[in-house]
Amino acid sequence: MDEKIVLKGITDIGIKIRYEDLDKLEYPKDELVYLIVEYENFDYEFLLKDLEQSDKLTVLGSGAFNKEKGYDRTGPWFNRWSWTFDDSALYYHDPTLYLADDIYGPWGLGTPETWYLEKIGIIISRLVEVMGIKNEDILLYGSSAGGFTSLMLSIMIKGSVCLAEVPQFDITTWGSFWRPLKNASFDMDDKEFIEKYGNRVSVMKLIQQENYVPNAYILMDCSAEYDFTRQYLPFFKRLNNFTYDIKGNSMKLIIFGKNTGHSALPKDVILSIIRHVRLNEFYLNNPQINPDRYKQDPTRLIKVCDDYRRKINKLNKENVDMSFEITALESMLEDNGQEMSCASEEDMPVAFMDKKIRDKNHLISYLNDMVKSFKEEFKRKDAEINELNNQINMLKDDSAKIQKEFELILKHKDEEIKSLNEELGKRDEYI
């Protein structure tokens, strides 16, 4: 293990370690650490900030970078590394970028011998195990190419949740980025490539291979015509025909139209959306408790109360107002409602067209319905929090009552013992 490694301009704390030794990994908490993991004689690069007070992890992938601005290929590319999250954060670099100077979007493709994204997933799974984080507490986020890799990793890391912003679902349709990416390492035509490596470039193919639908939230921009017609509609048409357990995971859609083309939402909006996803997942994974179950066990009752109080406090920390979606959507409707545009009907293949989204009026109507839905959802969540607090208070009262009764019994027993001791003392004096 070498602790003299630095990442200039980002952190001076660096560690290199073999995959087999990850259980021996030591690093400072609450600090940004440049982590190099050697796996199968190849180095994979990460940035890790493990918060002492967090039991959750946000994993971030990088999107394609601007061709005009370029990128220093002598080191890793960590998109959004300066952001501050409520939970621990892990960034992964895609070494596909090292393969050729004309690769600007890597998508974890790797080489014929090694699928880099698959190896990154294996390392992340081992790392979170060492950190003591459950898969259900992992949130994978990225936009565009990073949204694609986040979706793919969420299929590999079962039980995790994904927030993918304007992702690609099939990168072979991504024109000028796809061609140099494939040509860098794969000497074959597209047909042969898809037959051999289709699961690397298609979310649907990996879903079918793993027979697993990821637990994902998809941020879709309806004003990006190419995305909508070539990525979103074909994918969800195929997903609709895919047989899977309706009681299992699902892909939730958040549709917006900002009229700026294929680009990510502002930092503050994304951070708020991540908080919303965390809140929603909390309620899905924490059904209401039954007070009768704990009446006979005050110690267990107190632990349950403390656990729920801790979770509620964590959710409310730095997040007093959880209605950001309502505000954002209402703002979009107010600012852009009359100007929003999507792919026109003539640009959309009829086979992929849903009659409900044939014009902008329907889309705006969807957004209005979404606003209403969010309002109802937050009202319900508030009611659940109030009910949970009421249950906790009731359980506390029951616990206090049981404790008081127990203390009263002890007091009576002490008095009986005292009386018996006095009686014995009198008998001793008499004898």
C-alpha positions in Angstrom: 0.0 0.0 0.0 1.4 3.3 -1.1 0.2 6.5 0.7 2.5 8.9 -1.2 0.2 9.1 -4.2 -1.5 12.5 -4.9 -4.1 13.7 -7.4 -2.9 17.2 -8.3 -5.6 19.9 -7.8 -8.0 17.5 -6.0 -6.4 15.8 -3.1 -3.0 15.0 -1.6 -4.3 11.8 0.1 -3.6 8.8 -2.2 -3.7 5.0 -1.6 -2.9 2.1 -3.9 -4.1 -1.3 -2.9 -4.7 -4.7 -4.4 -8.3 -5.9 -4.7 -7.5 -9.0 -2.6 -6.3 -6.6 0.3 -9.4 -4.3 0.3 -10.4 -5.8 3.7 -7.2 -4.2 5.1 -8.0 -0.8 3.6 -7.4 2.2 6.0 -8.1 5.8 5.2 -9.1 9.0 6.9 -12.8 9.6 7.3 -14.5 12.8 6.0 -11.5 13.4 3.6 -11.3 13.1 -0.2 -9.1 10.1 -0.9 -7.6 9.1 -4.3 -7.9 5.3 -4.4 -6.2 3.1 -6.9 -7.4 -0.6 -6.8 -5.3 -3.1 -8.7 -7.5 -5.8 -10.0 -6.3 -8.6 -12.4 -3.1 -6.7 -12.9 -4.9 -3.5 -14.0 -5.3 -0.2 -12.1 -8.8 1.2 -11.5 -9.1 4.7 -10.1 -11.6 6.1 -7.7 -12.2 9.1 -5.5 -13.7 8.3 -2.1 -15.1 10.5 0.6 -16.4 8.3 3.5 -18.4 10.4 6.0 -18.2 9.3 9.6 -21.9 10.0 10.2 -23.3 8.3 7.0 -24.4 4.8 6.4 -25.3 5.5 2.7 -23.2 5.9 -0.4 -23.7 8.0 -3.6 -21.7 6.5 -6.5 -21.0 8.9 -9.4 -20.0 8.2 -13.0 -18.7 10.7 -15.5 -20.4 11.8 -18.7 -18.7 12.6 -22.0 -16.5 15.7 -21.9 -16.5 18.7 -24.2 -14.5 18.1 -27.3 -13.5 21.7 -27.5 -12.2 21.9 -24.0 -10.3 18.6 -24.2 -9.1 16.4 -21.4 -5.7 15.6 -19.9 -5.5 11.9 -20.6 -2.5 11.4 -18.3 -4.8 11.3 -15.3 -8.4 10.2 -14.3 -11.6 12.1 -15.1 -13.9 12.6 -12.2 -17.0 14.6 -13.1 -18.6 16.6 -10.2 -15.8 15.7 -7.8 -16.2 19.1 -6.0 -19.9 18.6 -5.1 -20.9 18.1 -1.5 -23.3 15.3 -0.7 -25.3 14.5 2.4 -23.9 10.9 2.3 -20.5 9.3 1.5 -19.5 9.6 -2.1 -17.5 7.4 -4.5 -16.4 8.5 -8.0 -15.1 6.0 -10.6 -12.9 6.8 -13.5 -13.4 5.0 -16.8 -10.0 3.8 -18.1 -11.5 3.4 -21.6 -10.6 7.1 -22.0 -6.9 6.0 -22.0 -7.3 3.9 -25.1 -7.4 6.7 -27.8 -7.3 10.4 -28.0 -10.5 10.7 -30.0 -12.6 8.9 -27.3 -14.8 11.5 -25.5 -17.5 9.3 -24.2 -16.2 6.0 -22.8 -19.3 4.2 -21.5 -17.1 1.7 -19.7 -16.6 -0.3 -22.9 -13.1 -1.4 -22.3 -11.3 -3.9 -24.7 -12.3 -7.3 -26.2 -10.6 -9.0 -23.3 -11.8 -6.8 -20.4 -15.1 -5.1 -19.9 -13.9 -2.2 -17.7 -17.4 -1.3 -16.3 -17.9 -4.9 -15.1 -14.6 -4.8 -13.2 -15.6 -1.5 -11.7 -18.8 -3.0 -10.5 -17.0 -5.9 -8.9 -14.6 -3.5 -7.1 -17.5 -1.3 -5.9 -19.4 -4.3 -4.6 -16.3 -5.4 -2.6 -15.6 -1.9 -1.4 -19.1 -1.2 0.0 -18.9 -4.6 1.7 -15.7 -3.5 3.5 -17.3 -0.1 4.3 -20.3 -1.9 5.9 -22.9 -0.4 3.5 -25.9 -2.3 2.3 -26.7 -2.5 -1.5 -30.1 -0.9 -0.8 -28.2 2.2 0.6 -26.2 2.7 -2.6 -27.4 5.3 -5.0 -25.7 5.5 -8.5 -26.0 8.8 -10.3 -24.7 10.1 -13.6 -25.9 12.1 -16.6 -25.7 11.1 -20.3 -22.8 8.6 -20.5 -22.7 8.6 -16.7 -26.4 7.9 -16.7 -25.8 4.9 -18.9 -23.0 3.5 -16.7 -25.1 4.1 -13.6 -28.0 2.1 -15.1 -25.6 -0.7 -16.1 -24.0 -0.8 -12.6 -27.4 -0.8 -10.9 -28.2 -4.0 -12.9 -24.9 -5.6 -11.7 -25.2 -4.4 -8.1 -28.5 -6.0 -7.2 -30.7 -4.0 -4.8 -29.1 -0.7 -5.4 -31.0 2.4 -6.7 -30.1 4.4 -9.7 -30.8 8.1 -10.7 -29.9 8.4 -14.4 -30.2 11.8 -16.0 -30.7 12.0 -19.8 -29.0 8.6 -20.2 -28.3 6.6 -23.3 -29.9 3.2 -23.4 -28.1 2.0 -26.5 -24.8 3.7 -27.3 -24.5 2.2 -30.9 -27.0 4.9 -32.0 -24.8 7.7 -30.5 -23.2 8.7 -33.8 -19.9 10.6 -33.7 -19.1 9.3 -30.2 -19.8 5.6 -30.8 -17.6 5.1 -33.9 -14.2 6.1 -32.5 -15.0 4.3 -29.3 -15.6 1.0 -31.1 -12.7 1.4 -33.5 -10.2 2.0 -30.7 -10.2 -1.7 -29.7 -12.7 -3.7 -31.7 -11.7 -4.6 -35.3 -15.2 -5.7 -36.5 -18.4 -4.3 -38.0 -21.3 -3.3 -35.8 -23.3 -6.5 -36.5 -20.5 -8.8 -35.2 -19.8 -6.4 -32.3 -23.4 -6.5 -31.1 -23.5 -10.3 -31.4 -20.4 -10.7 -29.2 -20.6 -7.6 -26.9 -24.2 -6.4 -27.1 -24.6 -6.6 -23.3 -21.9 -3.9 -22.9 -23.6 -1.3 -25.0 -27.3 -1.9 -24.4 -29.2 -1.5 -21.2 -32.0 -3.7 -22.5 -29.6 -6.5 -23.4 -28.0 -6.5 -20.0 -31.5 -6.5 -18.4 -32.4 -9.6 -20.5 -29.1 -11.3 -19.7 -29.5 -10.8 -16.0 -33.3 -11.2 -16.0 -33.3 -8.2 -13.7 -34.9 -4.8 -14.0 -33.0 -2.1 -12.0 -34.6 0.0 -9.4 -34.1 3.3 -11.3 -35.3 6.8 -11.6 -35.0 8.2 -15.1 -34.8 12.0 -15.7 -35.9 12.4 -19.3 -35.8 15.6 -21.3 -38.6 15.6 -23.8 -37.2 18.7 -25.6 -34.1 16.8 -26.7 -35.6 15.4 -29.9 -32.8 12.9 -30.8 -32.8 11.5 -27.3 -36.6 11.1 -27.2 -37.0 9.5 -30.6 -33.8 7.3 -30.8 -33.2 6.5 -27.1 -36.3 6.8 -24.8 -39.2 5.6 -27.0 -37.5 2.5 -28.4 -36.2 1.4 -25.0 -39.5 1.8 -23.1 -41.4 0.2 -25.9 -39.2 -2.9 -25.5 -39.3 -2.7 -21.7 -43.1 -2.7 -21.9 -42.9 -6.1 -23.7 -40.4 -7.5 -21.2 -41.9 -10.0 -18.8 -40.8 -9.4 -15.2 -42.3 -9.6 -11.7 -44.5 -6.5 -11.2 -43.8 -6.8 -7.4 -40.1 -6.3 -8.0 -38.2 -3.3 -9.2 -39.4 -0.6 -11.6 -38.1 2.2 -13.7 -39.7 5.5 -12.6 -39.8 8.4 -15.1 -39.5 12.1 -14.4 -40.2 14.0 -17.6 -39.1 17.6 -18.1 -38.5 20.0 -21.0 -35.9 22.7 -20.5 -35.3 23.5 -24.2 -31.5 23.4 -23.8 -30.9 20.2 -25.7 -28.9 17.3 -24.3 -27.6 18.7 -21.0 -27.7 18.1 -17.3 -29.8 19.9 -14.7 -28.3 22.5 -12.3 -26.3 21.2 -9.3 -28.9 22.4 -6.7 -31.7 20.7 -8.5 -29.9 17.4 -8.8 -28.9 17.4 -5.1 -32.5 18.0 -4.2 -33.7 15.2 -6.5 -31.1 12.8 -4.9 -32.6 13.7 -1.5 -36.1 13.0 -2.8 -35.0 9.6 -4.1 -33.4 8.8 -0.8 -36.7 9.8 1.0 -38.8 7.7 -1.3 -36.6 4.7 -0.9 -36.7 5.1 2.9 -40.5 4.7 3.0 -40.4 1.8 0.5 -37.9 -0.1 2.8 -39.4 0.9 6.2 -43.1 -0.2 6.6 -44.9 1.1 9.7 -44.3 -0.7 13.0 -46.9 -2.5 15.1 -47.0 -1.1 18.6 -48.5 -4.3 20.1 -45.4 -6.2 19.0 -43.2 -4.2 21.4 -45.4 -3.8 24.5 -43.8 -6.8 26.3 -40.2 -5.7 25.6 -39.4 -2.2 26.7 -35.7 -2.4 25.8 -36.5 -3.5 22.2 -39.1 -0.7 22.1 -36.6 1.9 23.1 -34.2 0.7 20.4 -36.9 0.9 17.7 -37.8 4.4 18.8 -34.2 5.5 18.7 -33.7 4.0 15.3 -36.7 5.6 13.7 -35.9 9.0 15.4 -32.4 8.8 14.0 -33.7 8.1 10.5 -36.3 10.9 10.6 -33.7 13.4 11.9 -31.3 12.4 9.1 -34.0 12.9 6.5 -34.8 16.3 7.8 -31.2 17.4 8.2 -30.3 20.2 5.7 -33.5 19.3 3.9 -36.4 21.1 5.6 -38.2 21.7 2.4 -38.7 18.5 0.4 -41.0 20.1 -2.2 -38.3 21.0 -4.7 -40.0 19.0 -7.5 -43.2 21.0 -7.1 -41.3 24.3 -7.3 -39.1 23.2 -10.2 -42.0 21.9 -12.3 -44.3 24.8 -11.6 -41.4 27.1 -12.6 -40.9 25.2 -15.8 -44.6 25.4 -16.6 -44.7 29.1 -15.8 -41.5 29.9 -17.8 -41.7 27.5 -20.6 -45.3 26.2 -20.8 -46.1 28.1 -23.9 -42.8 27.4 -25.6 -42.1 23.8 -24.8 -41.6 21.6 -27.8 -40.8 17.9 -28.3 -40.1 15.8 -31.3 -42.7 16.4 -33.9 -45.0 13.5 -34.9 -43.4 13.3 -38.4 -39.9 12.8 -36.7 -41.2 10.0 -34.5 -41.6 6.5 -35.9 -45.3 5.6 -35.7 -44.4 2.2 -34.1 -42.8 4.1 -31.2 -45.5 6.7 -30.8 -47.9 6.7 -27.8 -51.0 8.6 -28.7 -50.9 10.3 -25.2 -47.7 12.2 -26.1 -48.4 13.3 -29.7 -48.2 17.0 -29.0 -46.8 19.5 -26.5 -50.2 20.1 -24.9 -50.4 16.5 -23.7 -46.8 16.8 -22.4 -47.6 20.0 -20.5 -50.7 18.2 -19.1 -48.5 15.4 -18.0 -46.3 17.9 -16.1 -49.3 19.4 -14.5 -50.5 16.0 -13.4 -47.0 15.3 -12.1 -47.1 18.5 -10.0 -50.4 17.4 -8.6 -49.0 13.9 -7.9 -46.0 15.3 -6.1 -48.2 17.5 -3.9 -50.3 14.5 -3.0 -47.2 12.4 -2.4 -45.6 14.9 -0.1 -48.9 15.3 1.8 -49.0 11.5 2.2 -45.4 11.4 3.3 -46.0 14.2 5.9 -49.0 12.2 7.2 -46.8 9.1 7.4 -44.1 11.0 9.3 -46.7 12.4 11.7 -48.2 8.9 12.2 -44.8 7.5 12.8 -44.0 10.2 15.4 -47.4 9.5 17.0 -46.6 5.8 17.1 -43.2 6.5 18.7 -44.8 8.8 21.3 -47.3 6.1 22.1 -44.6 3.5 22.4 -42.6 5.8 24.6 -45.7 6.3 26.8 -46.3 2.6 26.9 -42.6 2.0 27.8 -42.8 4.7 30.5 -45.9 3.1 31.9 -44.4 -0.3 31.9 -41.2 1.1 33.5 -43.3 2.9 36.2 -45.3 -0.3 36.9 -42.1 -2.2 37.1 -40.6 0.3 39.5 -43.7 0.2 41.6 -43.5 -3.6 41.8 -39.8 -3.3 42.9 -40.8 -0.7 45.5 -43.4 -3.1 46.9 -41.0 -6.0 46.9 -38.4 -3.8 48.7 -41.0 -2.9 51.3 -41.9 -6.6 51.8 -38.2 -7.5 52.1 -37.7 -4.7 54.6 -40.7 -5.8 56.6 -39.5 -9.4 56.6 -36.1 -8.3 57.7 -37.6 -6.3 60.6 -39.7 -9.3 61.6 -36.6 -11.5 61.5 -34.8 -8.9 63.6 -37.5 -9.0 66.3 -37.4 -12.8 66.4 -33.6 -12.7 66.8 -34.0 -10.3 69.8 -36.7 -12.5 71.3 -34.6 -15.6 71.0 
